[in-house]
Amino acid sequence: MMRPEDRDGVQKILVVTLSNLGDVVLTLPVFQSLRRAFPGARLHVVVGPAGAEVFTQDPRIDRVVVYDKKGGWSGKLGLLRRIRAERYDLVVDLRKSLFGLLAGARFRNPVFFFSRSKKHRALRHWKSLKPILNEPSIPEESFLRTDFGVSPLIAEALSSSDRRLVVACVGSKSDLKKWPAASYARLLDRLASESDCRIFLAGGAEDKKDSQAVAELMKQPVTDLTGGTTFVGLCQLLRAADLVVTNDSAPLHVADSLRVPALAVFGPTDPVKYGPRFHGSAVARRVLFCAPCERAQCRFHHECMKELGADEVYRQAVRVLEGEGRPHRPRILAVRLDRIGDVLLSLPALAILRRRFPDAWISVMVRPSTREILEGHPLIDEVIPYDYSPEGRDRFPLGYLRFLRGIAKRRFDIACVLRPGVRSHLAPFLAGIPRRVGFRRCGWRFFLTQTVSDRRHEGLRHESEYTADVVRQFGGEEGPADLPPYPVFSESDQSISGLLSEERPGQGHERLIAFHAGASCPSKRWPKESFAWLGKAVLAGLPHRLVLIGGGRERETSEFLKAEWGARALDLTGRLNLRESAALLKRCEVLVSNDSGPVHLAAAVGTRTLTIFGRNQDGLSRRRWRALGAGHETIQKDVGCVVCLAHRCSIGFECLKAISVEEVFERLKQMVGK
């Protein structure tokens, strides 16, 4: 058993998983538990060619090694040498192969771990972690990611109608597992004509002939996407479905992992081992004296599949489609039409919401400029950009009506308006969301069904606490609203590695301090001349290299600073997207910045910040807008203003000018340990 104190030393993990796509999906609870137990560790996976696509686009997997079990011994020995050279801290070998035994890791799961009990294969794989983690229960949340951007083909298919969607995956690697094409055709015809469903056929390229046979026998319209989607596209299609009908095959396990209602047609295989675990799904089977035989050959002409009638399966499909016996999965919309920092400070509220409703579908409505912050975040299922700019696609009136229709079609149960505003309140109201919660101190509060006292202007608490008050109306836990870890995506991290190597070859281990000299309002901007003197002091007194970050509008200020600082400064202003900015900030020891969005991005990835504040008025000061977490510093001066006029300041922002370069430099030296 791994001791709790040993977990901090686990920085690199290898998982040797299975070959077939369906088998790989059944091992995903193992990955979920490992990611939860070791959130900062690098995760590598060895997988067969058929299952590699599960991981290749996933930013949480740092390396994917494709292993062909039919390859020669030289290839296997070469792979073993590479594994040993990596010096993994933990190896989890789900194949029970020599890789786990000979990898040379400090910790590994037992090679000889047998269980006589008859249990689901997903549970059996997950149980192999018990000697390492001893978690109380198998994770319920899905490890599969579907938020990589919907392909145009699937987006067009899903937006064409309001009718319920049924996806049928009629193929299988084994002919013994295939329900007859004529039975599938009759079932899908009845679902289309009697239950008013749209019918889609899906699967891999190897299933194309099976889908064509079903489509030719059908009388109702059907859309055949078999072989036309990637694995991520298949996941997106299945997740949007109201019902998935399938044989015992990989799409069944994908739908089950995504907690999508499925009707699985079983014959010779055992549903106790391979059936759906989600309680909203069902198994259709004909129980014969020989079933489940679990054999590759059948002496009785596949009677267990042929005797299962389409009408019988249709009745089961209707029960699953109507959700009989299935608890309702809440659909929640959070609205935050704000800037980068404001959206990041909403993450604690979203974490509370996720813990309160672990099975809920959570969407977040944001500006297009902040969409990238939330896409791919594990707390969120969907990001909805609302482009209401003068040139935006959602501008009034036609674009706005189209946008509202899209919100209404999602059938949200709850809307959490995390910042009051006309658009934020009006859209959930006009979309017909039945329960709408937001702040009371607003002229648009009449569009809400439940309100929260708005004391944000007092500035006595942090902004994240005020935002959390909205979602706590549903019974979330009390206490501080902590900032959840922000994921640094592997492709962004690799991009930053390449950029730093290109700019300074051979200097990959330099200590970095990031500077951000911009801000959205003049009342937040420390003079650029002060930043220039501070940078010169750092270059003269500390061994660090300076990195300038910011948006394209701040390029003029950064060019001024770069000219003042010279070759030891790297100017990346306007060159990074938000994910790359997060990856860069994670590499830095400290971010020195005005009160702006990058401060909260740095805090989210665990980098300490030194923030220069100007305005000291209630509701605008550091008490409300400081970086969340430990190790951060702020500097602010009170110059005696009775009322802060913000950007209309009549005394030239004396609060900012009162902050000396010497004071900031001394504080920075303390932070970097000198």
Sequence and secondary structure as in RCSB ss.txt:
>XXXX:A:sequence
MMRPEDRDGVQKILVVTLSNLGDVVLTLPVFQSLRRAFPGARLHVVVGPAGAEVFTQDPRIDRVVVYDKKGGWSG
KLGLLRRIRAERYDLVVDLRKSLFGLLAGARFRNPVFFFSRSKKHRALRHWKSLKPILNEPSIPEESFLRTDFGV
SPLIAEALSSSDRRLVVACVGSKSDLKKWPAASYARLLDRLASESDCRIFLAGGAEDKKDSQAVAELMKQPVTDL
TGGTTFVGLCQLLRAADLVVTNDSAPLHVADSLRVPALAVFGPTDPVKYGPRFHGSAVARRVLFCAPCERAQCRF
HHECMKELGADEVYRQAVRVLEGEGRPHRPRILAVRLDRIGDVLLSLPALAILRRRFPDAWISVMVRPSTREILE
GHPLIDEVIPYDYSPEGRDRFPLGYLRFLRGIAKRRFDIACVLRPGVRSHLAPFLAGIPRRVGFRRCGWRFFLTQ
TVSDRRHEGLRHESEYTADVVRQFGGEEGPADLPPYPVFSESDQSISGLLSEERPGQGHERLIAFHAGASCPSKR
WPKESFAWLGKAVLAGLPHRLVLIGGGRERETSEFLKAEWGARALDLTGRLNLRESAALLKRCEVLVSNDSGPVH
LAAAVGTRTLTIFGRNQDGLSRRRWRALGAGHETIQKDVGCVVCLAHRCSIGFECLKAISVEEVFERLKQMVGK
>XXXX:A:secstr
   GGGGGG  EEEEE  SSHHHHHHTHHHHHHHHHH TTSEEEEEE GGGGGGTTT TT SEEEE  TTS HHH
HHHHHHHHHHH  SEEEETT  HHHHHS  SEE  SS    S   HHHHHHHTTTTTT  SS   S      S  
 HHHHHHHTS SSEEEEEE   SSGGG   HHHHHHHHHHHHHTS EEEEE   GGGHHHHHHHHHH SS  EE 
TTSS HHHHHHHHHH SEEEEESSHHHHHHHHTT  EEEE SSS HHHHS  STT EEE    TT S   SS SS
TTHHHHTS HHHHHHHHHHHHTTTT     EEEEE  S HHHHHTTHHHHHHHHHHSTT EEEEEE GGGHHHHT
T TT SEEEE   STTSTT TTHHHHHHHHHHHHT  SEEEESS  HHHHHHHHHTT SEEEEESSSTTGGG SE
EE   GGG  S HHHHHHHHHGGG    S          HHHHHHHHHHHHHHSTT TT  EEEEE   SSGGG 
  HHHHHHHHHHHHHHSS EEEE   GGGHHHHHHHHHHHGGGEEE TTT  HHHHHHHHHH SEEEEESSHHHH
HHHHTT EEEEE    STTTSHHHHS SSSS EEE      SS  GGG SS  HHHHTS HHHHHHHHHHHTT 
